[in-house]
Amino acid sequence: MSQYVRPGVPPPLPPGSIPRSSSRSHRKQPPLPPKQVPQVAAPHHAQVQAQHVQAAHAQAQAQMDKRYIRRPVEKNIPSKIEALIPDAKLYRELREVEQNMDATISRKRLDIEDTLAKGIKERKKLRIFISNTVIDQPWQTVDRLDENAFDFDIGTIPSWILRIEGKLLDDSTPIDSVHRRKFTSFFQSIAIELDRPKDLYPDGNIVVWNQQTNPGLQPQPMTDSVDIKRKGDTDVNARISFYLATSPERLKLSPPLSHVLGGLKEQTRQEVVMGLWQYIKSRNLQDPDEKRTINCDDALRQVFNNQDRISFAQMIEYAGPHLLPLDPIVIDYTIRLDKESTQAEFAYDIDVEVDSPQRQNLQNVLANWHTNQDEIHALDDQIGVAIQELLTSKLRRDFCTQMAHDPARFINRWIGSQSRDLEIVLGDRDLQSEEVRRAGFYGAEDLTESIFLLLNSRK
């Protein structure tokens, strides 16, 4: 009597039989649906925050998925394929040229970065104009006096304004450009010393303009002129000192240090250290046993506080007192009060260092260095795909060549290889040759899954 079996349900096993093992028995069961929790309406800001968190997680997951995408990275043609393709040698030579170009470009980039770090400077002339104007001087207020009045005081106080301004010569930068340097940006400080009696003018005879008033505070805004207003009705001699602002900071060398560095008068700290190292190296003053120790000669003893031996770490400490601020540029000027203005009468030219126009060009080169990287990566991916296609074609060619050379032996070897792969696919399942020969065997669901897992494991 036949037993009715519902569609999709396997027939019951006979008594005492053991169920056949398959990969389906090891499948992970789908998780049970979570228990429904009553939802509580969240505030609006909490919902917005949750949306931001979900978007961040989605973006991070997309980046991680993109990171693990397998790309063909092989860009060299294997030697076995080169023997079959006549033009493969040209491709290999082209790859060598590309590698040399990449090395040269990387080296040039390092050179540009090093040049920008050191600074590209050029010397230009800065023309300084010094003038003064007068206000309410006695000779200016004569016509305001009342001849019939007993008191000739009209209530005005005579005073004067000293103006210091300047501009670069041969500067093509427009005057309204934000890249044009202001006059005061060339100086670290400007000091004006007035020669007049202190008892008559208690408001002070020394005026100092500093680019940065106190450490940690914002520097003063740069301007094209400095104005000083004081009271007085007599001519005043002024001594104006300009302290240049240099970047990197340049320092004056003491006579002993200048003698060691070949008579140089001013250097940066980095240049001083490099100069001392060159002096030590050229005279073999480095201790042969202890490389971090310097054996001082007579010239170095005058710099290093009469020490016979010092370490490299102490070299900068001992050389510090020999690095002095640069001498100021001093201009003497007489403030004349016998005329309304002395504008355009006195001008002085000094040498200053400014950034070379090439600096901006080099910065633009570095900024646009990776502009074509996406295009280059896309071309590399195309080359990798082409190499993979060559490898696949090589496998097909080997298959056809071996089969054409000895078909019987090749087919037997290929069937044996497929049989071993089938044993790996089946795992602990018994392999019966009669069952394998039938087409229905290869339509089983568990075999399809095993083949899928095997192919994925070989990627």
Disulfide bonds with the S-S distance in Angstrom:
none
